[in-house]
Amino acid sequence: MNALRPILSLAAILATTAGSALAAPASSSNHMGIGAWLFIGFCALIFVAQLTPALLLLFGMVKGAFGSKEKTSSTHRFT
């Protein structure tokens, strides 16, 4: 048991000091991970999916407002 005490003491010291080193930000890796890129891509997909019908509606409204007006006959024949 006496031989195990220095090993356990060394392991406890290393375990307590390694926590702050692992929590420190890495200065050499400032790049985003794959999860961040997937999230940005998913947000872009939602944006494009909502932008497409909005643009179609806008073009339809502009075409209806500035397009040529067809004359409709006011008399309908019912048989």
Phi and psi restraints in degrees (range 20) as a CNS / XPLOR table:
assign (resid 1 and name C) (resid 2 and name N)
       (resid 2 and name CA) (resid 2 and name C) 1.0 -68.8 20.0 2
assign (resid 2 and name N) (resid 2 and name CA)
       (resid 2 and name C) (resid 3 and name N) 1.0 -29.7 20.0 2
assign (resid 2 and name C) (resid 3 and name N)
       (resid 3 and name CA) (resid 3 and name C) 1.0 -75.7 20.0 2
assign (resid 3 and name N) (resid 3 and name CA)
       (resid 3 and name C) (resid 4 and name N) 1.0 -25.1 20.0 2
assign (resid 3 and name C) (resid 4 and name N)
       (resid 4 and name CA) (resid 4 and name C) 1.0 -80.8 20.0 2
assign (resid 4 and name N) (resid 4 and name CA)
       (resid 4 and name C) (resid 5 and name N) 1.0 -22.8 20.0 2
assign (resid 4 and name C) (resid 5 and name N)
       (resid 5 and name CA) (resid 5 and name C) 1.0 -62.4 20.0 2
assign (resid 5 and name N) (resid 5 and name CA)
       (resid 5 and name C) (resid 6 and name N) 1.0 -45.7 20.0 2
assign (resid 5 and name C) (resid 6 and name N)
       (resid 6 and name CA) (resid 6 and name C) 1.0 -65.9 20.0 2
assign (resid 6 and name N) (resid 6 and name CA)
       (resid 6 and name C) (resid 7 and name N) 1.0 -34.0 20.0 2
assign (resid 6 and name C) (resid 7 and name N)
       (resid 7 and name CA) (resid 7 and name C) 1.0 -67.4 20.0 2
assign (resid 7 and name N) (resid 7 and name CA)
       (resid 7 and name C) (resid 8 and name N) 1.0 -43.3 20.0 2
assign (resid 7 and name C) (resid 8 and name N)
       (resid 8 and name CA) (resid 8 and name C) 1.0 -66.8 20.0 2
assign (resid 8 and name N) (resid 8 and name CA)
       (resid 8 and name C) (resid 9 and name N) 1.0 -36.9 20.0 2
assign (resid 8 and name C) (resid 9 and name N)
       (resid 9 and name CA) (resid 9 and name C) 1.0 -65.2 20.0 2
assign (resid 9 and name N) (resid 9 and name CA)
       (resid 9 and name C) (resid 10 and name N) 1.0 -43.3 20.0 2
assign (resid 9 and name C) (resid 10 and name N)
       (resid 10 and name CA) (resid 10 and name C) 1.0 -64.4 20.0 2
assign (resid 10 and name N) (resid 10 and name CA)
       (resid 10 and name C) (resid 11 and name N) 1.0 -40.3 20.0 2
assign (resid 10 and name C) (resid 11 and name N)
       (resid 11 and name CA) (resid 11 and name C) 1.0 -65.7 20.0 2
assign (resid 11 and name N) (resid 11 and name CA)
       (resid 11 and name C) (resid 12 and name N) 1.0 -38.6 20.0 2
assign (resid 11 and name C) (resid 12 and name N)
       (resid 12 and name CA) (resid 12 and name C) 1.0 -67.7 20.0 2
assign (resid 12 and name N) (resid 12 and name CA)
       (resid 12 and name C) (resid 13 and name N) 1.0 -40.2 20.0 2
assign (resid 12 and name C) (resid 13 and name N)
       (resid 13 and name CA) (resid 13 and name C) 1.0 -66.0 20.0 2
assign (resid 13 and name N) (resid 13 and name CA)
       (resid 13 and name C) (resid 14 and name N) 1.0 -43.8 20.0 2
assign (resid 13 and name C) (resid 14 and name N)
       (resid 14 and name CA) (resid 14 and name C) 1.0 -66.3 20.0 2
assign (resid 14 and name N) (resid 14 and name CA)
       (resid 14 and name C) (resid 15 and name N) 1.0 -36.4 20.0 2
assign (resid 14 and name C) (resid 15 and name N)
       (resid 15 and name CA) (resid 15 and name C) 1.0 -69.6 20.0 2
assign (resid 15 and name N) (resid 15 and name CA)
       (resid 15 and name C) (resid 16 and name N) 1.0 -35.4 20.0 2
assign (resid 15 and name C) (resid 16 and name N)
       (resid 16 and name CA) (resid 16 and name C) 1.0 -77.1 20.0 2
assign (resid 16 and name N) (resid 16 and name CA)
       (resid 16 and name C) (resid 17 and name N) 1.0 -30.8 20.0 2
assign (resid 16 and name C) (resid 17 and name N)
       (resid 17 and name CA) (resid 17 and name C) 1.0 -85.2 20.0 2
assign (resid 17 and name N) (resid 17 and name CA)
       (resid 17 and name C) (resid 18 and name N) 1.0 -20.9 20.0 2
assign (resid 17 and name C) (resid 18 and name N)
       (resid 18 and name CA) (resid 18 and name C) 1.0 -75.3 20.0 2
assign (resid 18 and name N) (resid 18 and name CA)
       (resid 18 and name C) (resid 19 and name N) 1.0 -21.5 20.0 2
assign (resid 18 and name C) (resid 19 and name N)
       (resid 19 and name CA) (resid 19 and name C) 1.0 -63.5 20.0 2
assign (resid 19 and name N) (resid 19 and name CA)
       (resid 19 and name C) (resid 20 and name N) 1.0 -42.0 20.0 2
assign (resid 19 and name C) (resid 20 and name N)
       (resid 20 and name CA) (resid 20 and name C) 1.0 -72.4 20.0 2
assign (resid 20 and name N) (resid 20 and name CA)
       (resid 20 and name C) (resid 21 and name N) 1.0 -30.1 20.0 2
assign (resid 20 and name C) (resid 21 and name N)
       (resid 21 and name CA) (resid 21 and name C) 1.0 -71.4 20.0 2
assign (resid 21 and name N) (resid 21 and name CA)
       (resid 21 and name C) (resid 22 and name N) 1.0 -36.4 20.0 2
assign (resid 21 and name C) (resid 22 and name N)
       (resid 22 and name CA) (resid 22 and name C) 1.0 -75.1 20.0 2
assign (resid 22 and name N) (resid 22 and name CA)
       (resid 22 and name C) (resid 23 and name N) 1.0 -25.8 20.0 2
assign (resid 22 and name C) (resid 23 and name N)
       (resid 23 and name CA) (resid 23 and name C) 1.0 -83.5 20.0 2
assign (resid 23 and name N) (resid 23 and name CA)
       (resid 23 and name C) (resid 24 and name N) 1.0 -14.4 20.0 2
assign (resid 23 and name C) (resid 24 and name N)
       (resid 24 and name CA) (resid 24 and name C) 1.0 -72.4 20.0 2
assign (resid 24 and name N) (resid 24 and name CA)
       (resid 24 and name C) (resid 25 and name N) 1.0 143.1 20.0 2
assign (resid 24 and name C) (resid 25 and name N)
       (resid 25 and name CA) (resid 25 and name C) 1.0 -70.6 20.0 2
assign (resid 25 and name N) (resid 25 and name CA)
       (resid 25 and name C) (resid 26 and name N) 1.0 144.8 20.0 2
assign (resid 25 and name C) (resid 26 and name N)
       (resid 26 and name CA) (resid 26 and name C) 1.0 -80.7 20.0 2
assign (resid 26 and name N) (resid 26 and name CA)
       (resid 26 and name C) (resid 27 and name N) 1.0 124.5 20.0 2
assign (resid 26 and name C) (resid 27 and name N)
       (resid 27 and name CA) (resid 27 and name C) 1.0 -76.7 20.0 2
assign (resid 27 and name N) (resid 27 and name CA)
       (resid 27 and name C) (resid 28 and name N) 1.0 -24.7 20.0 2
assign (resid 27 and name C) (resid 28 and name N)
       (resid 28 and name CA) (resid 28 and name C) 1.0 -88.4 20.0 2
assign (resid 28 and name N) (resid 28 and name CA)
       (resid 28 and name C) (resid 29 and name N) 1.0 -20.8 20.0 2
assign (resid 28 and name C) (resid 29 and name N)
       (resid 29 and name CA) (resid 29 and name C) 1.0 -111.4 20.0 2
assign (resid 29 and name N) (resid 29 and name CA)
       (resid 29 and name C) (resid 30 and name N) 1.0 92.8 20.0 2
assign (resid 29 and name C) (resid 30 and name N)
       (resid 30 and name CA) (resid 30 and name C) 1.0 -104.5 20.0 2
assign (resid 30 and name N) (resid 30 and name CA)
       (resid 30 and name C) (resid 31 and name N) 1.0 21.5 20.0 2
assign (resid 30 and name C) (resid 31 and name N)
       (resid 31 and name CA) (resid 31 and name C) 1.0 -95.8 20.0 2
assign (resid 31 and name N) (resid 31 and name CA)
       (resid 31 and name C) (resid 32 and name N) 1.0 152.0 20.0 2
assign (resid 31 and name C) (resid 32 and name N)
       (resid 32 and name CA) (resid 32 and name C) 1.0 -78.1 20.0 2
assign (resid 32 and name N) (resid 32 and name CA)
       (resid 32 and name C) (resid 33 and name N) 1.0 152.0 20.0 2
assign (resid 32 and name C) (resid 33 and name N)
       (resid 33 and name CA) (resid 33 and name C) 1.0 -86.4 20.0 2
assign (resid 33 and name N) (resid 33 and name CA)
       (resid 33 and name C) (resid 34 and name N) 1.0 -178.3 20.0 2
assign (resid 33 and name C) (resid 34 and name N)
       (resid 34 and name CA) (resid 34 and name C) 1.0 -68.3 20.0 2
assign (resid 34 and name N) (resid 34 and name CA)
       (resid 34 and name C) (resid 35 and name N) 1.0 -30.5 20.0 2
assign (resid 34 and name C) (resid 35 and name N)
       (resid 35 and name CA) (resid 35 and name C) 1.0 -65.5 20.0 2
assign (resid 35 and name N) (resid 35 and name CA)
       (resid 35 and name C) (resid 36 and name N) 1.0 -38.9 20.0 2
assign (resid 35 and name C) (resid 36 and name N)
       (resid 36 and name CA) (resid 36 and name C) 1.0 -67.0 20.0 2
assign (resid 36 and name N) (resid 36 and name CA)
       (resid 36 and name C) (resid 37 and name N) 1.0 -40.3 20.0 2
assign (resid 36 and name C) (resid 37 and name N)
       (resid 37 and name CA) (resid 37 and name C) 1.0 -68.0 20.0 2
assign (resid 37 and name N) (resid 37 and name CA)
       (resid 37 and name C) (resid 38 and name N) 1.0 -36.8 20.0 2
assign (resid 37 and name C) (resid 38 and name N)
       (resid 38 and name CA) (resid 38 and name C) 1.0 -65.4 20.0 2
assign (resid 38 and name N) (resid 38 and name CA)
       (resid 38 and name C) (resid 39 and name N) 1.0 -38.8 20.0 2
assign (resid 38 and name C) (resid 39 and name N)
       (resid 39 and name CA) (resid 39 and name C) 1.0 -65.9 20.0 2
assign (resid 39 and name N) (resid 39 and name CA)
       (resid 39 and name C) (resid 40 and name N) 1.0 -44.0 20.0 2
assign (resid 39 and name C) (resid 40 and name N)
       (resid 40 and name CA) (resid 40 and name C) 1.0 -64.8 20.0 2
assign (resid 40 and name N) (resid 40 and name CA)
       (resid 40 and name C) (resid 41 and name N) 1.0 -39.8 20.0 2
assign (resid 40 and name C) (resid 41 and name N)
       (resid 41 and name CA) (resid 41 and name C) 1.0 -64.7 20.0 2
assign (resid 41 and name N) (resid 41 and name CA)
       (resid 41 and name C) (resid 42 and name N) 1.0 -38.9 20.0 2
assign (resid 41 and name C) (resid 42 and name N)
       (resid 42 and name CA) (resid 42 and name C) 1.0 -66.4 20.0 2
assign (resid 42 and name N) (resid 42 and name CA)
       (resid 42 and name C) (resid 43 and name N) 1.0 -40.2 20.0 2
assign (resid 42 and name C) (resid 43 and name N)
       (resid 43 and name CA) (resid 43 and name C) 1.0 -65.2 20.0 2
assign (resid 43 and name N) (resid 43 and name CA)
       (resid 43 and name C) (resid 44 and name N) 1.0 -39.1 20.0 2
assign (resid 43 and name C) (resid 44 and name N)
       (resid 44 and name CA) (resid 44 and name C) 1.0 -65.6 20.0 2
assign (resid 44 and name N) (resid 44 and name CA)
       (resid 44 and name C) (resid 45 and name N) 1.0 -37.2 20.0 2
assign (resid 44 and name C) (resid 45 and name N)
       (resid 45 and name CA) (resid 45 and name C) 1.0 -64.3 20.0 2
assign (resid 45 and name N) (resid 45 and name CA)
       (resid 45 and name C) (resid 46 and name N) 1.0 -42.0 20.0 2
assign (resid 45 and name C) (resid 46 and name N)
       (resid 46 and name CA) (resid 46 and name C) 1.0 -64.0 20.0 2
assign (resid 46 and name N) (resid 46 and name CA)
       (resid 46 and name C) (resid 47 and name N) 1.0 -41.8 20.0 2
assign (resid 46 and name C) (resid 47 and name N)
       (resid 47 and name CA) (resid 47 and name C) 1.0 -62.1 20.0 2
assign (resid 47 and name N) (resid 47 and name CA)
       (resid 47 and name C) (resid 48 and name N) 1.0 -45.9 20.0 2
assign (resid 47 and name C) (resid 48 and name N)
       (resid 48 and name CA) (resid 48 and name C) 1.0 -67.5 20.0 2
assign (resid 48 and name N) (resid 48 and name CA)
       (resid 48 and name C) (resid 49 and name N) 1.0 -38.0 20.0 2
assign (resid 48 and name C) (resid 49 and name N)
       (resid 49 and name CA) (resid 49 and name C) 1.0 -65.6 20.0 2
assign (resid 49 and name N) (resid 49 and name CA)
       (resid 49 and name C) (resid 50 and name N) 1.0 -29.7 20.0 2
assign (resid 49 and name C) (resid 50 and name N)
       (resid 50 and name CA) (resid 50 and name C) 1.0 -89.3 20.0 2
assign (resid 50 and name N) (resid 50 and name CA)
       (resid 50 and name C) (resid 51 and name N) 1.0 -23.5 20.0 2
assign (resid 50 and name C) (resid 51 and name N)
       (resid 51 and name CA) (resid 51 and name C) 1.0 -76.5 20.0 2
assign (resid 51 and name N) (resid 51 and name CA)
       (resid 51 and name C) (resid 52 and name N) 1.0 -34.2 20.0 2
assign (resid 51 and name C) (resid 52 and name N)
       (resid 52 and name CA) (resid 52 and name C) 1.0 -61.9 20.0 2
assign (resid 52 and name N) (resid 52 and name CA)
       (resid 52 and name C) (resid 53 and name N) 1.0 -52.7 20.0 2
assign (resid 52 and name C) (resid 53 and name N)
       (resid 53 and name CA) (resid 53 and name C) 1.0 -65.8 20.0 2
assign (resid 53 and name N) (resid 53 and name CA)
       (resid 53 and name C) (resid 54 and name N) 1.0 -30.8 20.0 2
assign (resid 53 and name C) (resid 54 and name N)
       (resid 54 and name CA) (resid 54 and name C) 1.0 -66.1 20.0 2
assign (resid 54 and name N) (resid 54 and name CA)
       (resid 54 and name C) (resid 55 and name N) 1.0 -41.5 20.0 2
assign (resid 54 and name C) (resid 55 and name N)
       (resid 55 and name CA) (resid 55 and name C) 1.0 -68.0 20.0 2
assign (resid 55 and name N) (resid 55 and name CA)
       (resid 55 and name C) (resid 56 and name N) 1.0 -38.9 20.0 2
assign (resid 55 and name C) (resid 56 and name N)
       (resid 56 and name CA) (resid 56 and name C) 1.0 -62.7 20.0 2
assign (resid 56 and name N) (resid 56 and name CA)
       (resid 56 and name C) (resid 57 and name N) 1.0 -40.5 20.0 2
assign (resid 56 and name C) (resid 57 and name N)
       (resid 57 and name CA) (resid 57 and name C) 1.0 -66.1 20.0 2
assign (resid 57 and name N) (resid 57 and name CA)
       (resid 57 and name C) (resid 58 and name N) 1.0 -40.9 20.0 2
assign (resid 57 and name C) (resid 58 and name N)
       (resid 58 and name CA) (resid 58 and name C) 1.0 -63.3 20.0 2
assign (resid 58 and name N) (resid 58 and name CA)
       (resid 58 and name C) (resid 59 and name N) 1.0 -44.9 20.0 2
assign (resid 58 and name C) (resid 59 and name N)
       (resid 59 and name CA) (resid 59 and name C) 1.0 -64.8 20.0 2
assign (resid 59 and name N) (resid 59 and name CA)
       (resid 59 and name C) (resid 60 and name N) 1.0 -37.1 20.0 2
assign (resid 59 and name C) (resid 60 and name N)
       (resid 60 and name CA) (resid 60 and name C) 1.0 -65.1 20.0 2
assign (resid 60 and name N) (resid 60 and name CA)
       (resid 60 and name C) (resid 61 and name N) 1.0 -39.1 20.0 2
assign (resid 60 and name C) (resid 61 and name N)
       (resid 61 and name CA) (resid 61 and name C) 1.0 -68.2 20.0 2
assign (resid 61 and name N) (resid 61 and name CA)
       (resid 61 and name C) (resid 62 and name N) 1.0 -40.9 20.0 2
assign (resid 61 and name C) (resid 62 and name N)
       (resid 62 and name CA) (resid 62 and name C) 1.0 -66.2 20.0 2
assign (resid 62 and name N) (resid 62 and name CA)
       (resid 62 and name C) (resid 63 and name N) 1.0 -40.6 20.0 2
assign (resid 62 and name C) (resid 63 and name N)
       (resid 63 and name CA) (resid 63 and name C) 1.0 -65.5 20.0 2
assign (resid 63 and name N) (resid 63 and name CA)
       (resid 63 and name C) (resid 64 and name N) 1.0 -39.1 20.0 2
assign (resid 63 and name C) (resid 64 and name N)
       (resid 64 and name CA) (resid 64 and name C) 1.0 -69.7 20.0 2
assign (resid 64 and name N) (resid 64 and name CA)
       (resid 64 and name C) (resid 65 and name N) 1.0 -33.7 20.0 2
assign (resid 64 and name C) (resid 65 and name N)
       (resid 65 and name CA) (resid 65 and name C) 1.0 -79.0 20.0 2
assign (resid 65 and name N) (resid 65 and name CA)
       (resid 65 and name C) (resid 66 and name N) 1.0 -38.5 20.0 2
assign (resid 65 and name C) (resid 66 and name N)
       (resid 66 and name CA) (resid 66 and name C) 1.0 -109.9 20.0 2
assign (resid 66 and name N) (resid 66 and name CA)
       (resid 66 and name C) (resid 67 and name N) 1.0 1.4 20.0 2
assign (resid 66 and name C) (resid 67 and name N)
       (resid 67 and name CA) (resid 67 and name C) 1.0 -77.8 20.0 2
assign (resid 67 and name N) (resid 67 and name CA)
       (resid 67 and name C) (resid 68 and name N) 1.0 172.4 20.0 2
assign (resid 67 and name C) (resid 68 and name N)
       (resid 68 and name CA) (resid 68 and name C) 1.0 -73.6 20.0 2
assign (resid 68 and name N) (resid 68 and name CA)
       (resid 68 and name C) (resid 69 and name N) 1.0 141.2 20.0 2
assign (resid 68 and name C) (resid 69 and name N)
       (resid 69 and name CA) (resid 69 and name C) 1.0 -96.4 20.0 2
assign (resid 69 and name N) (resid 69 and name CA)
       (resid 69 and name C) (resid 70 and name N) 1.0 126.9 20.0 2
assign (resid 69 and name C) (resid 70 and name N)
       (resid 70 and name CA) (resid 70 and name C) 1.0 -87.5 20.0 2
assign (resid 70 and name N) (resid 70 and name CA)
       (resid 70 and name C) (resid 71 and name N) 1.0 142.6 20.0 2
assign (resid 70 and name C) (resid 71 and name N)
       (resid 71 and name CA) (resid 71 and name C) 1.0 -81.5 20.0 2
assign (resid 71 and name N) (resid 71 and name CA)
       (resid 71 and name C) (resid 72 and name N) 1.0 132.8 20.0 2
assign (resid 71 and name C) (resid 72 and name N)
       (resid 72 and name CA) (resid 72 and name C) 1.0 -110.0 20.0 2
assign (resid 72 and name N) (resid 72 and name CA)
       (resid 72 and name C) (resid 73 and name N) 1.0 141.1 20.0 2
assign (resid 72 and name C) (resid 73 and name N)
       (resid 73 and name CA) (resid 73 and name C) 1.0 -78.5 20.0 2
assign (resid 73 and name N) (resid 73 and name CA)
       (resid 73 and name C) (resid 74 and name N) 1.0 140.4 20.0 2
assign (resid 73 and name C) (resid 74 and name N)
       (resid 74 and name CA) (resid 74 and name C) 1.0 -88.0 20.0 2
assign (resid 74 and name N) (resid 74 and name CA)
       (resid 74 and name C) (resid 75 and name N) 1.0 -11.4 20.0 2
assign (resid 74 and name C) (resid 75 and name N)
       (resid 75 and name CA) (resid 75 and name C) 1.0 -102.2 20.0 2
assign (resid 75 and name N) (resid 75 and name CA)
       (resid 75 and name C) (resid 76 and name N) 1.0 126.4 20.0 2
assign (resid 75 and name C) (resid 76 and name N)
       (resid 76 and name CA) (resid 76 and name C) 1.0 -111.6 20.0 2
assign (resid 76 and name N) (resid 76 and name CA)
       (resid 76 and name C) (resid 77 and name N) 1.0 140.5 20.0 2
assign (resid 76 and name C) (resid 77 and name N)
       (resid 77 and name CA) (resid 77 and name C) 1.0 -101.0 20.0 2
assign (resid 77 and name N) (resid 77 and name CA)
       (resid 77 and name C) (resid 78 and name N) 1.0 122.5 20.0 2
assign (resid 77 and name C) (resid 78 and name N)
       (resid 78 and name CA) (resid 78 and name C) 1.0 -109.5 20.0 2
assign (resid 78 and name N) (resid 78 and name CA)
       (resid 78 and name C) (resid 79 and name N) 1.0 128.5 20.0 2
